[in-house]
């Protein structure tokens, strides 16, 4: 069974806002904070109270300043966020840190094949679909040519090729 997805994501541990991963509604709760108004997917929400004039942090960076006091759970947007001229010492990668690799058992996998030379690949099919019945003969001829080519795409696909006729009458009468 799939675990329920979190409604928000915090992009950096030091952020005082989180981002909604889907549309959320007033009264929804995330990380012990109750949402005070509806918020669309991708919008910012105050994860804790932010006082007027305090920096608003996303990605661990100042993205603006609170124009008013912002309560925890409030939508953070142009109505309560302001921008100010600032001077910064921009330094590249000062917060970069080496991360531990994901444990082998938790790594992503795919259902591919291992070739004789050790390389991996996915199994592919070549399909020719037609949108009208009168092109079925042309599709069969095209697939016959592809299938007959030595070392052609079908050999590389290893699984073959297929021609399927489309249904006539908008799908209500299959041939």
C-alpha positions as CSV (number, residue, x, y, z in Angstrom):
1,X,0.0,0.0,0.0
2,X,1.3,3.5,-0.9
3,X,1.9,5.8,2.0
4,X,0.0,9.1,1.9
5,X,2.1,11.8,0.4
6,X,3.0,14.8,2.6
7,X,1.0,18.0,1.7
8,X,4.1,20.3,1.8
9,X,7.9,20.2,1.4
10,X,10.5,22.2,3.2
11,X,13.3,22.9,0.7
12,X,16.0,23.7,3.3
13,X,16.1,23.0,7.1
14,X,16.4,26.7,7.8
15,X,13.4,27.8,5.8
16,X,10.5,29.5,7.5
17,X,8.2,28.7,4.6
18,X,7.1,25.4,3.1
19,X,5.8,24.8,-0.4
20,X,2.3,23.2,-1.0
21,X,2.7,20.0,-3.1
22,X,-1.0,20.1,-4.0
23,X,-3.9,22.5,-3.5
24,X,-4.6,22.7,0.2
25,X,-7.6,24.1,2.1
26,X,-8.2,26.2,5.2
27,X,-8.1,24.0,8.2
28,X,-5.7,21.4,6.7
29,X,-2.9,20.5,9.0
30,X,0.8,20.0,8.1
31,X,3.6,19.4,10.6
32,X,1.4,20.5,13.5
33,X,0.5,23.8,11.7
34,X,-3.1,24.6,10.7
35,X,-3.6,26.3,7.3
36,X,-5.5,29.6,7.7
37,X,-6.7,29.9,4.1
38,X,-6.8,28.0,0.8
39,X,-3.4,27.7,-0.9
40,X,-2.7,26.5,-4.5
41,X,-0.1,23.9,-5.4
42,X,3.4,25.4,-5.5
43,X,2.6,28.3,-3.3
44,X,4.4,29.2,0.0
45,X,3.0,28.8,3.5
46,X,4.5,30.2,6.7
47,X,5.8,27.2,8.7
48,X,6.0,29.4,11.8
49,X,5.1,33.0,12.6
50,X,7.2,35.6,10.8
51,X,7.3,39.1,12.2
52,X,7.0,42.2,10.0
53,X,10.3,43.1,8.6
54,X,11.9,39.6,9.1
55,X,13.4,37.8,6.2
56,X,11.4,35.1,4.5
57,X,13.6,32.1,3.8
58,X,13.2,29.5,1.0
59,X,16.0,27.3,-0.3
60,X,17.9,28.6,2.7
61,X,18.0,32.0,1.1
62,X,16.3,35.3,1.7
63,X,13.5,35.6,-1.0
64,X,12.0,38.7,0.5
65,X,10.8,40.3,3.8
66,X,7.5,40.1,5.7
67,X,5.5,43.2,4.8
68,X,3.2,42.5,7.8
69,X,3.2,40.0,10.6
70,X,2.6,36.6,9.0
71,X,0.9,33.9,11.2
72,X,2.0,30.3,11.0
73,X,-0.2,28.6,8.4
74,X,-0.8,31.7,6.3
75,X,-0.3,31.9,2.6
76,X,2.9,33.8,1.8
77,X,2.7,35.8,-1.5
78,X,2.8,39.3,-2.9
79,X,0.2,40.6,-0.4
80,X,2.4,40.0,2.6
81,X,5.9,39.8,1.1
82,X,8.1,42.7,0.0
83,X,11.4,43.1,-1.6
84,X,14.2,45.5,-0.5
85,X,17.4,46.6,-2.0
86,X,20.2,44.7,-0.3
87,X,23.9,44.2,-0.6
88,X,25.3,40.7,-0.2
89,X,28.6,39.0,-0.5
90,X,27.6,36.4,-3.0
91,X,29.7,33.3,-2.4
92,X,29.4,30.2,-4.6
93,X,28.8,26.8,-2.9
94,X,29.6,27.9,0.7
95,X,26.9,25.5,2.0
96,X,27.9,22.6,-0.2
97,X,28.5,19.4,1.7
98,X,29.3,15.8,0.8
99,X,26.3,13.5,1.2
100,X,26.3,9.8,2.1
101,X,25.1,7.6,-0.8
102,X,21.7,6.1,-0.6
103,X,21.9,2.5,0.8
104,X,21.9,-0.2,-1.9
105,X,18.5,-1.6,-0.8
106,X,16.8,1.9,-1.1
107,X,18.2,2.8,-4.6
108,X,16.0,3.2,-7.6
109,X,15.9,0.3,-10.0
110,X,14.5,-0.4,-13.5
111,X,13.3,-3.5,-15.3
112,X,16.0,-3.6,-17.9
113,X,18.1,-6.3,-19.4
114,X,21.9,-6.9,-19.1
115,X,23.5,-7.5,-22.5
116,X,26.2,-10.0,-23.2
117,X,28.8,-7.2,-23.1
118,X,27.7,-6.1,-19.6
119,X,25.8,-3.0,-20.7
120,X,22.2,-2.5,-19.7
121,X,19.2,-1.6,-21.9
122,X,15.4,-1.6,-21.9
123,X,13.3,-3.8,-24.0
124,X,11.6,-1.9,-26.8
125,X,8.8,-2.5,-29.1
126,X,8.2,-0.9,-32.4
127,X,4.5,-0.3,-33.2
128,X,2.7,1.2,-36.1
129,X,-0.7,2.5,-35.3
130,X,-3.1,3.8,-37.9
131,X,-5.9,6.3,-37.4
132,X,-8.1,5.0,-40.2
133,X,-8.7,1.5,-41.5
134,X,-7.7,2.4,-45.1
135,X,-4.1,2.8,-44.0
136,X,-3.8,-0.7,-42.5
137,X,-2.2,-2.1,-45.6
138,X,0.4,0.6,-45.7
139,X,1.2,0.0,-42.0
140,X,1.6,-3.8,-42.6
141,X,4.0,-3.1,-45.5
142,X,6.0,-0.6,-43.5
143,X,6.4,-3.2,-40.7
144,X,7.3,-5.9,-43.2
145,X,10.2,-3.7,-44.5
146,X,11.4,-2.9,-41.0
147,X,11.2,-6.5,-39.9
148,X,13.1,-7.7,-43.0
149,X,16.1,-5.5,-42.5
150,X,19.1,-7.4,-41.1
151,X,20.3,-5.7,-37.9
152,X,17.3,-3.4,-38.2
153,X,15.3,-1.9,-35.3
154,X,13.5,-5.1,-34.6
155,X,16.7,-7.1,-34.0
156,X,17.9,-4.4,-31.6
157,X,14.5,-4.3,-29.9
158,X,14.8,-8.1,-29.4
159,X,11.1,-8.4,-28.8
160,X,9.7,-7.7,-32.2
161,X,7.3,-5.5,-33.9
162,X,3.5,-5.4,-34.2
163,X,0.9,-3.9,-36.5
164,X,-2.5,-3.4,-35.0
165,X,-5.5,-2.3,-36.9
166,X,-7.5,0.6,-35.6
167,X,-11.2,0.1,-34.9
168,X,-13.7,1.5,-37.3
169,X,-16.6,3.7,-36.3
170,X,-14.9,5.5,-33.4
171,X,-14.0,2.2,-31.6
172,X,-17.5,0.7,-31.5
173,X,-16.8,-2.0,-34.2
174,X,-13.4,-3.6,-34.0
175,X,-12.2,-5.3,-37.2
